[in-house]
Amino acid sequence: MIDGKTASEIFDSIRQHVTSGILPAGETLPPVRELALQLNVNRNTVAAAYKRLVTSGLAQSQGRNGTVIKAPSAPAALEGGDPHTPLIDLSGGNPDPARLPHLNRYFAKLKSGHHLYGDAPVSPELKHWAARWMQDAIPDAGEIDITSGATDAIERLLSAHLLPGDSVAVEDPCFLSSINMLRYAGLRASPVSVGSEGMQPEMLEDTLRKGARAVIITPRAHNPTGCSLSVARAVALREILARYPQVLVIVDDHFALLSSSAWYPVIAAETLRWAVVRSMSKTLGPDLRLAIVASDPATSARLRLRLNSGSQWVSHLLQDLVHACLSDEDYQQTLAQTRLFYASQQQKLASALQHDGHPLSPGDGLNFWLPLETPSQTLAFRLAKAGWLVREGEAFGVRTPAYGLRITLSTLSDSDINTLATDIHQALKR
């Protein structure tokens, strides 16, 4: 049934049998020695084909139990709420629309004329603004690039340095888009537990020791837990990363302009390849999804190969609109008020829950994380009966479910928060 003389031919043959259903999920492939004899090829040829099947996600190696065809991945959980729900939707992770900039006042500031292929991919005005803003966030002189959001930046950075099958150290629980992106890129997500102060240092070191080639760190407003790095935790992580200078370090500071937490650097001076990514999607809204990337010159050069101005540059209209917002002094004042508002939302729900006997610390960001010891479905159902749609936490787990609820607070009034806290208390009592 399986044929071929080269590793590629054997891989293609098995792939075709999987696609056609001849090899169903759970089917164990012939042992390497047996298939090599059957095809009259070297065992290393079959082993190479099997390794490619594993790295491509078509099969799973089970050690002495052989190589097994994997079942198709379940539909990925995606960010965003449910526009059709009759419930109060606290599941989406979105900013408050009323606190986004009113774009009409900025359109008149846009430059006239068109940008053409071959033009500089980054708007000079935005690049100048970003370089000043990023200056204190980077360990050394760097370059500025623009991507279509943080996930786009991280995917391009990883693909520029890594190969399918490589391990990437990520926080656990992890941002949904990061989990999906790594899966589709054929990279292995290696979970590092997150506590109230961020990534656990011992687990990060263990993951790096086992060969992780990149690490993604959220320094503030971690999604879903809302935790931010403490100064002590940042120092500990930086000391660990200094011992692994070849590892690509990506800092995903997605909530930078709105965070109420201090910035603590984690990139070590010894780190050779690094990038700090700051997105505008929470600050200016998903429609102005754009990320500013500051990275070392070599990493920037690789990134630019995937952002060439012939096909994949970010629209200059979008860049100019973002710059018009960010450089407006009136909007900067509004931004300061928005920052205080989101921090107060966290504090209000934490205080209300503490009043009801649930001592939880406020986080940072748009979402409040309610940790649980058991699966979240029952509690989510009870809250739905009370009129609330929340995000069940299991999907945020990297390899094992994350028990908890993620609750987006951005649009709630004080009265809503108090009612929500009461309903959570009642749901937990049952």
Buried (B, 14 or more C-beta within 10 A) or exposed (E): EBEBEEBEBBBBBBBEBBEEEEBEEEEEBBBBEEBBEEBEBEBEBBBBBBBBBBBBBBBBEEEEEBBBBBEEEEEEBEBEBEEEEEBBBBBBBBBBEEBBBEBEEBEEEEEEEEBEEEEEBBBEBBBBBBBEBBEEBBBEEBBBBBBBBBBBBBBBBBBBBBEBBBBBBBBBBBBBBBBBBBBEBBBBBBBBEBEEBBBBBEBBBBBBEEEBBBBBBBBBBBBBBBBBBBEEBBBBBBEBBEEBEEBBBBBBBBBBBBBBBEBBBBBBEEBEBBBBBBBBBBBBBBEBBBBBBBBBEEBBEBBBEBBEBEEBBBEBBBBBBBBBBBBBEEBEEBBEEBBEBBBBBBBBBBBBBBEBEBEBEBBBBBBBBBEBEEEBEEBBEBBBEBEBBBBBBBBBBBEEBBBBBBBBBBBBEEEBBBBBBBBBBEBBEE
